[in-house]
Amino acid sequence: MTLHMLVNVLPWVALLLGCALGAHGLYMLRTDRLPSWYRQRDQRSARSSAWSFLLMAAFIVMINLPRAMGWASSLVVAFNALAFVPLTWYTVLAVKQDRQR
């Protein structure tokens, strides 16, 4: 695989990862329960974990969507700037949960 092919494939792989994280977060939010492998490591509620998954998925998708679609550089910059909104929300949620422990 050449470097050029790898550069074209990586944004799509990241988008798939972001969509998988988002789907997993929606599943946890909808069912209000954590998978057993996750519950053993983290004792947070399912709702807060689901929001963490959704916010990280939004960040990943917003960073990689313009690159994967080949949009103009101004749109890439705009989406990268907007991607910091869910990242900031994710950080605030994590700090808030740390203080509750």
N, CA, C and O of each residue as an XYZ file, in Angstrom:
404
protein
N       0.855     -1.175      0.000
C       0.000      0.000      0.000
C       0.899      1.235      0.000
O       1.790      1.368      0.839
N       0.663      2.098     -0.913
C       1.477      3.307     -0.999
C       0.990      4.331      0.016
O      -0.112      4.225      0.553
N       1.814      5.299      0.260
C       1.488      6.349      1.214
C       0.272      7.153      0.754
O      -0.550      7.564      1.572
N       0.162      7.372     -0.544
C      -0.978      8.121     -1.081
C      -2.290      7.369     -0.836
O      -3.299      7.985     -0.491
N      -2.282      6.069     -1.008
C      -3.490      5.279     -0.748
C      -3.845      5.298      0.736
O      -5.018      5.362      1.101
N      -2.825      5.243      1.581
C      -3.053      5.262      3.017
C      -3.663      6.586      3.460
O      -4.552      6.607      4.311
N      -3.193      7.683      2.890
C      -3.737      8.997      3.227
C      -5.198      9.098      2.803
O      -5.982      9.772      3.470
N      -5.575      8.450      1.723
C      -6.969      8.481      1.272
C      -7.870      7.576      2.091
O      -9.068      7.836      2.200
N      -7.321      6.524      2.665
C      -8.129      5.541      3.399
C      -8.316      5.931      4.863
O      -9.374      5.661      5.433
N      -7.330      6.552      5.479
C      -7.395      6.835      6.913
C      -8.593      7.684      7.349
O      -9.183      7.370      8.383
N      -8.992      8.746      6.623
C     -10.186      9.481      7.060
C     -11.454      8.621      7.053
O     -12.328      8.795      7.902
N     -11.550      7.703      6.103
C     -12.726      6.826      6.058
C     -12.725      5.844      7.223
O     -13.779      5.540      7.781
N     -11.561      5.353      7.587
C     -11.459      4.457      8.745
C     -11.832      5.210     10.018
O     -12.532      4.676     10.880
N     -11.362      6.450     10.133
C     -11.704      7.265     11.299
C     -13.204      7.565     11.336
O     -13.805      7.579     12.410
N     -13.807      7.803     10.177
C     -15.260      8.016     10.139
C     -16.023      6.782     10.589
O     -17.010      6.888     11.318
N     -15.572      5.619     10.160
C     -16.217      4.377     10.610
C     -16.076      4.199     12.114
O     -17.021      3.781     12.784
N     -14.911      4.513     12.642
C     -14.708      4.435     14.087
C     -15.631      5.410     14.812
O     -16.236      5.055     15.823
N     -15.742      6.628     14.306
C     -16.633      7.614     14.917
C     -18.087      7.186     14.869
O     -18.824      7.374     15.837
N     -18.502      6.616     13.757
C     -19.890      6.134     13.646
C     -20.144      4.951     14.588
O     -21.224      4.834     15.168
N     -19.153      4.086     14.733
C     -19.299      2.954     15.659
C     -19.389      3.434     17.099
O     -20.195      2.921     17.876
N     -18.568      4.414     17.461
C     -18.653      4.987     18.811
C     -20.010      5.639     19.041
O     -20.609      5.487     20.106
N     -20.488      6.364     18.040
C     -21.792      7.005     18.166
C     -22.923      6.006     18.294
O     -23.840      6.201     19.091
N     -22.864      4.931     17.511
C     -23.901      3.896     17.600
C     -23.870      3.220     18.966
O     -24.915      2.929     19.548
N     -22.674      2.975     19.469
C     -22.562      2.357     20.795
C     -23.094      3.301     21.874
O     -23.760      2.864     22.812
N     -22.797      4.596     21.736
C     -23.323      5.569     22.688
C     -24.838      5.671     22.641
O     -25.490      5.773     23.680
N     -25.399      5.643     21.435
C     -26.868      5.670     21.312
C     -27.505      4.416     21.910
O     -28.567      4.488     22.528
N     -26.855      3.272     21.723
C     -27.367      2.026     22.305
C     -27.368      2.117     23.834
O     -28.343      1.735     24.481
N     -26.275      2.623     24.404
C     -26.221      2.744     25.865
C     -27.226      3.765     26.372
O     -27.827      3.571     27.429
N     -27.415      4.844     25.635
C     -28.376      5.866     26.039
C     -29.804      5.334     25.949
O     -30.641      5.623     26.804
N     -30.066      4.567     24.919
C     -31.418      4.024     24.705
C     -31.770      2.928     25.715
O     -32.879      2.908     26.249
N     -30.829      2.022     25.976
C     -31.113      0.905     26.879
C     -30.823      1.227     28.335
O     -31.285      0.521     29.231
N     -30.058      2.293     28.579
C     -29.676      2.716     29.924
C     -28.935      1.621     30.692
O     -29.144      1.430     31.890
N     -28.077      0.916     29.983
C     -27.232     -0.075     30.648
C     -25.897     -0.164     29.921
O     -25.792      0.094     28.722
N     -24.886     -0.538     30.690
C     -23.542     -0.665     30.169
C     -23.234     -2.118     29.832
O     -23.767     -3.022     30.475
N     -22.391     -2.357     28.845
C     -21.941     -3.727     28.600
C     -21.118     -4.218     29.789
O     -20.534     -3.411     30.512
N     -21.068     -5.512     29.993
C     -20.379     -6.058     31.171
C     -18.888     -5.744     31.152
O     -18.306     -5.473     32.202
N     -18.262     -5.776     29.979
C     -16.831     -5.491     29.923
C     -16.527     -4.057     30.308
O     -15.442     -3.763     30.809
N     -17.486     -3.152     30.075
C     -17.287     -1.741     30.401
C     -17.634     -1.470     31.855
O     -16.994     -0.641     32.502
N     -18.629     -2.152     32.367
C     -19.071     -1.964     33.744
C     -17.995     -2.394     34.732
O     -17.895     -1.833     35.823
N     -17.193     -3.382     34.360
C     -16.135     -3.856     35.256
C     -15.046     -2.809     35.442
O     -14.418     -2.760     36.500
N     -14.812     -1.977     34.445
C     -13.749     -0.971     34.507
C     -14.211      0.361     35.053
O     -13.434      1.069     35.694
N     -15.457      0.715     34.813
C     -15.934      2.042     35.155
C     -17.268      1.926     35.873
O     -18.161      1.211     35.420
N     -17.401      2.615     36.969
C     -18.628      2.529     37.760
C     -19.577      3.701     37.529
O     -20.513      3.903     38.303
N     -19.343      4.474     36.471
C     -20.230      5.597     36.175
C     -21.592      5.086     35.700
O     -21.760      3.914     35.362
N     -22.536      5.989     35.687
C     -23.856      5.615     35.193
C     -23.811      5.429     33.673
O     -22.930      5.956     32.994
N     -24.760      4.686     33.170
C     -24.810      4.415     31.734
C     -25.076      5.696     30.949
O     -24.570      5.859     29.838
N     -25.844      6.579     31.502
C     -26.193      7.815     30.802
C     -24.964      8.698     30.579
O     -24.772      9.222     29.482
N     -24.141      8.866     31.597
C     -22.961      9.716     31.425
C     -21.933      9.059     30.509
O     -21.262      9.747     29.740
N     -21.805      7.752     30.584
C     -20.892      7.053     29.678
C     -21.375      7.164     28.235
O     -20.576      7.331     27.314
N     -22.673      7.071     28.051
C     -23.233      7.182     26.705
C     -22.963      8.568     26.127
O     -22.602      8.693     24.957
N     -23.137      9.609     26.939
C     -22.847     10.959     26.461
C     -21.368     11.124     26.130
O     -21.018     11.820     25.177
N     -20.503     10.492     26.908
C     -19.073     10.549     26.603
C     -18.785      9.930     25.245
O     -18.028     10.488     24.451
N     -19.388      8.778     24.977
C     -19.203      8.117     23.684
C     -19.741      8.991     22.544
O     -19.094      9.124     21.505
N     -20.914      9.581     22.738
C     -21.519     10.403     21.691
C     -20.700     11.663     21.402
O     -20.539     12.051     20.245
N     -20.191     12.290     22.442
C     -19.410     13.509     22.234
C     -18.083     13.220     21.560
O     -17.641     13.987     20.704
N     -17.442     12.124     21.937
C     -16.184     11.780     21.281
C     -16.439     11.375     19.828
O     -15.629     11.679     18.951
N     -17.536     10.705     19.571
C     -17.888     10.339     18.193
C     -18.144     11.595     17.357
O     -17.721     11.668     16.204
N     -18.828     12.572     17.930
C     -19.079     13.819     17.201
C     -17.767     14.524     16.864
O     -17.604     15.057     15.767
N     -16.838     14.522     17.809
C     -15.536     15.140     17.557
C     -14.799     14.436     16.421
O     -14.277     15.093     15.520
N     -14.754     13.120     16.456
C     -14.032     12.348     15.433
C     -14.661     12.557     14.054
O     -13.952     12.754     13.067
N     -15.981     12.513     13.993
C     -16.660     12.669     12.705
C     -16.479     14.084     12.156
O     -16.253     14.261     10.959
N     -16.577     15.087     13.026
C     -16.454     16.465     12.545
C     -15.037     16.788     12.082
O     -14.857     17.635     11.208
N     -14.040     16.137     12.645
C     -12.667     16.370     12.203
C     -12.408     15.685     10.861
O     -11.729     16.248     10.002
N     -12.938     14.485     10.674
C     -12.573     13.682      9.507
C     -13.536     13.769      8.333
O     -13.152     13.419      7.217
N     -14.757     14.214      8.534
C     -15.732     14.263      7.440
C     -15.291     15.162      6.286
O     -15.363     14.728      5.136
N     -14.842     16.385      6.531
C     -14.441     17.219      5.389
C     -13.244     16.660      4.625
O     -13.162     16.794      3.404
N     -12.321     16.036      5.347
C     -11.153     15.472      4.673
C     -11.543     14.270      3.822
O     -11.049     14.107      2.706
N     -12.416     13.440      4.343
C     -12.827     12.244      3.605
C     -13.640     12.609      2.365
O     -13.538     11.946      1.333
N     -14.437     13.653      2.468
C     -15.275     14.049      1.346
C     -14.552     14.943      0.349
O     -15.073     15.207     -0.734
N     -13.348     15.417      0.703
C     -12.583     16.263     -0.202
C     -13.155     17.662     -0.331
O     -13.108     18.253     -1.410
N     -13.693     18.196      0.749
C     -14.272     19.526      0.709
C     -13.186     20.591      0.627
O     -12.007     20.300      0.825
N     -13.581     21.804      0.340
C     -12.645     22.926      0.229
C     -11.976     23.191      1.579
O     -12.525     22.863      2.631
N     -10.806     23.777      1.533
C     -10.033     23.974      2.761
C     -10.737     24.892      3.760
O     -10.542     24.754      4.967
N     -11.547     25.818      3.275
C     -12.266     26.696      4.207
C     -13.302     25.905      5.016
O     -13.512     26.186      6.196
N     -13.940     24.934      4.394
C     -14.878     24.086      5.129
C     -14.153     23.178      6.116
O     -14.667     22.901      7.199
N     -12.972     22.718      5.747
C     -12.180     21.894      6.664
C     -11.838     22.695      7.913
O     -11.952     22.188      9.029
N     -11.421     23.939      7.730
C     -11.089     24.790      8.866
C     -12.326     25.063      9.713
O     -12.249     25.038     10.942
N     -13.461     25.322      9.075
C     -14.696     25.590      9.816
C     -15.130     24.368     10.627
O     -15.496     24.503     11.795
N     -15.093     23.186     10.026
C     -15.485     21.975     10.748
C     -14.504     21.662     11.872
O     -14.917     21.199     12.935
N     -13.224     21.904     11.660
C     -12.248     21.681     12.731
C     -12.490     22.623     13.898
O     -12.349     22.228     15.055
N     -12.850     23.862     13.606
C     -13.156     24.805     14.682
C     -14.431     24.386     15.422
O     -14.488     24.449     16.650
N     -15.442     23.961     14.676
C     -16.687     23.514     15.316
C     -16.512     22.219     16.105
O     -17.271     21.951     17.037
N     -15.527     21.426     15.741
C     -15.306     20.153     16.430
C     -14.875     20.350     17.871
O     -14.999     19.436     18.686
N     -14.370     21.531     18.195
C     -13.950     21.754     19.565
C     -15.123     21.982     20.511
O     -14.938     21.956     21.728
N     -16.318     22.203     19.986
C     -17.504     22.341     20.842
C     -17.808     21.017     21.550
O     -17.900     21.011     22.777
N     -17.970     19.876     20.824
C     -18.202     18.635     21.561
C     -16.992     18.196     22.387
O     -17.155     17.557     23.426
N     -15.778     18.534     21.935
C     -14.597     18.170     22.712
C     -14.578     18.922     24.041
O     -14.233     18.345     25.073
N     -14.943     20.194     24.025
C     -15.013     20.971     25.263
C     -16.101     20.440     26.170
O     -15.908     20.336     27.381
N     -17.242     20.104     25.598
C     -18.346     19.552     26.378
C     -17.924     18.225     27.001
O     -18.242     17.954     28.159
N     -17.210     17.398     26.241
C     -16.698     16.116     26.741
C     -15.747     16.337     27.917
O     -15.815     15.620     28.915
N     -14.862     17.328     27.801
C     -13.908     17.617     28.866
C     -14.618     18.117     30.116
O     -14.277     17.709     31.227
N     -15.593     18.989     29.947
C     -16.355     19.491     31.087
C     -17.094     18.349     31.775
O     -17.128     18.283     33.004
N     -17.683     17.454     30.997
C     -18.386     16.307     31.567
C     -17.429     15.403     32.343
O     -17.781     14.896     33.408
N     -16.225     15.201     31.815
C     -15.250     14.342     32.480
C     -14.780     14.974     33.795
O     -14.652     14.279     34.803
N     -14.528     16.268     33.790
C     -14.074     16.946     35.010
C     -15.190     16.933     36.050
O     -14.932     16.717     37.234
N     -16.403     17.158     35.623
C     -17.542     17.145     36.532
C     -17.707     15.781     37.184
O     -18.018     15.689     38.372
N     -17.500     14.729     36.415
C     -17.635     13.376     36.962
C     -16.490     13.035     37.897
O     -16.675     12.307     38.872
N     -15.301     13.560     37.603
C     -14.156     13.324     38.482
C     -14.391     13.961     39.851
O     -14.014     13.395     40.877
N     -15.006     15.123     39.860
C     -15.267     15.811     41.129
C     -16.350     15.115     41.931
O     -16.375     15.229     43.156
N     -17.249     14.393     41.267
C     -18.316     13.683     41.984
C     -17.807     12.431     42.664
O     -18.441     11.933     43.594
N     -16.674     11.913     42.219
C     -16.140     10.674     42.820
C     -15.545     10.911     44.160
O     -15.056      9.976     44.793
